[in-house]
Each structure stands twice: as structure tokens, then as C-alpha cells.
Amino acid sequence: MRKKILVINIGWEQEPLLNQLQKMDFEIYGVHSEKVNYSFLKGLLICDLRDINRILEFAKSIKPDAVISDQCDYSHFAQAIVSEALGLPGPTLKQAQISSNKLAQRNLAKLNGVKIPKFASVSTYEELENVVLEIGYPLILKPIDNRGSIGVNKVTDTSVLKEAFYNSLSESHSRVVIVEQYIEGFEITIDGYCINGIPTSVALAKKIHLNNEVRVAMEIEYPGRINEQLYSKAMRNNETTVKALGYTFGMTHAEYIVDSNEDIYLVEAANRGGGVYTSELIVPNVSGIDLVGLYINDVLGEKSNQNSGLTIERNPTILKFFSFPPGKLTKVEIPDSILKDNSVIKLKILVSQEKEITDITSDANRHGFVILSAKEDLSSKADAIVKKINLTYLD
């Protein structure tokens, strides 16, 4: 008898997971925020991924053997509730609460001695004015429970403080904002996996942002151009951090700032895989470890032997985002030379033809990306590929 599995969130980012589940001959049920045309689905619930009551009711009607999600805070939270309610393997609700709430993360990290920027939480502008006197400029304002850099603002002086605060507050579902000391340095991400409950760092990347003011990642390169001593220190630090936050199940995706003294400050650490194919294509390519396969085994309750003699590779890989000029786009052409390039793992345009292209303000409205793996200068090769894409605009 085929096993039933409920997949919460089944967009393009989860396609590698869905493909693997099909190959394993699961009876697949899905939850998604909009209609999708996947012929393999046995059932689909269309609803907001934060509508826990509807998702839980749908799950109870299915009686799945397993529930899974990836790369999304909202679906991870729903997965935790469903797995707890139905007695299935998965992240606990406590872990999901910490993972999806940046304030809870900071409080727990501080309690356990993890290095973090000076921070406070505020609900009103008057509270913010008092906190600014203590933290000083520049500073970062961010929602405590949103995703994809939405509502994250760097503030350098009082003239833009109020506008930035209202933007961050409006994007915070809990209507609470974190005020955080700005740490000068570079950003790294570390992806990992809790193998038999033990946090293991798997892949490290260095980030380049759109600019110093708009903190949107535009280039993420593995294994990161940092010295070996710092690399090892960061990987160990990540395992300590993940353990301090109490994550023991599934994937982890953490971001840190490294200052000029090579001190490592936690930005956030989620108990899920990184988005834009990070957990499902990029990290497996970098590390040689099948994270999706591990995760499927874990949600089925099958023990892994991966912690015995685990070999982690460092295959050079880059995720490069596109930033196209603003305007009314009428046509996008991708030359065959790009599609036939063996170093291209994935290329995707995220803007639609016949639509207006706007400036990038968050992770959610980046224009597209390419994932490359090669031994040459990946950043230069990625730039060359972007230049080959033909764009036609309305005059």
C-alpha cells in the first residue's frame, strides 16, 4: 500500500522535493497558497499558509503517513503543528516558534552566550526613540516574524527613522519591530542538518548585497572566499548556535555577520532549508549530501546512518540574482548557449513578459537568478551569462 505524504507549500522552489517524492511512489497531497497544476497530486488545499485551522483539518481528513515542508517559515510552522497533532515525526512546535520569531531567537541566543548585535524590541515610535539613544546609528529595523528581507531597513540618521519604522511595523505580523545595532562587516550563510538530532554544518557561503542600504542578497558564493581558519571557526560556531536554539530535526539555514576582528554575530537561524533551491539543489551540489533524501527519511521516522563517516565536499557553486533595468518588459530570450552550458544547474526568470519591472526592494521582487558550478571564476562567469540574456522593453 502506497504511503501518503502531505507537502505544505508546493511552489517552484519545492520542485526537486516533489520530484523525489514521485520517484519514491508516494501518494502526494499538497497545500499551497494558489492553484497549481500538478497531475500527480491526489488532493490539494488552496489557502494561506498561515491558516493553521484549515491545514490541520485537511491533514486530519487525509491521515498522512508523513508531513513535510521546505524553504518557508510559514509552511514549517504549519508542519510542526500537523506533526505534533497527528503524532508524526517532525519539528516540534517549540522549535518552530523559535525558528519563525527573530525576537525569540535573539533572546534565546543571548541567554546561551551566542554573540549577537545589541538589540531591543519596540511597538511604538516613542519606544523606538528611546532605544535609538542607547543603540545609536547606524541601526537595522526589521519585523520579528516576516521573511525574505521584507520590511528590513538600514537607518543611518533621524531623518528616515520614522518612515523606516512604519515600514518595518507594517510588515511585522505581530506588530513588533526589532531595533538592532548595525555591525560593519560581511555576511555569510551556513546551511546544516540535524543528523539523528545532532546539528551538523554542511555548507558555507559568502554574500554580496544589492548595495549598502538595500540589504538584499544578490550573489551567494560557496564555499565562500574566506581563510581556512575562519571557515572552520564559523562552521563550529554554527553548530553551537543551532544547538543553543534547540533545533534537533531537519535542515537549518543561518546567517551571520563577520566583523573586521573576525568575530561572528548571529543574524538569524531558521530550522528549515534555505530558499531559491538552496537546500534542494545548491547545498547538495556543494556538499555531496542529499539533504532532501535525509529529510524524507526523517519525516518517515527512519533512522539515518549518515553521521558515521560523513564526508562533506566543497564544490564551488554560486547563486547569482539578476537586476534588470526598470521598465515595461515585452520579451525575454535566453540563448541556447546558456541552456546547453553544463556548468548551469538552474536558471529562472522571475519577472513576467508584458509586465513592469520595478527596482528590487526585497528578496521577493528580485528579477531572476542563475545557479552555476564550475572551477573557474564563478562571479565573472555568472555576470557573463546575465549579459547574454536578451531583454526587449516597450519604447
Buried (B, 14 or more C-beta within 10 A) or exposed (E): EEBBBBBBBBBEBBBBBBEBBEEBEBBBBBBBBEEBEBEEBEBBBEBEBBBBEBBBEBBEEBEBBBBBBBBBBBBBBBBBBBBBBBEBBBBBBEBBBBBBBBBBBBBBBBEEEBBBBBBBBBEEEEBBBEBBEEBEEBBBBBBBBBBBBBBBBBBBEEEBBEEBBBBBBEBBEBEBBBBBBBBEBBBBBBBBBBBEEEBBBBBBBBBBBBEEEBBBBBBBBBBBEBEEEBBEBBBEBBBBBBBBBBBBBBBBBBBBBBEEEEBBBBBBBBBBBBBBBBBBBBBBBBBBBBBBBBBBBBBBEEEBEBEEEBEBEBBBBBBBBBBBEEEEBEEBEBEEEBEEBEBBBBBBBBBEEEEEBEEBBBBEBBBBBBBBBBEEEBBEBBEEBBEEBEBEEEE
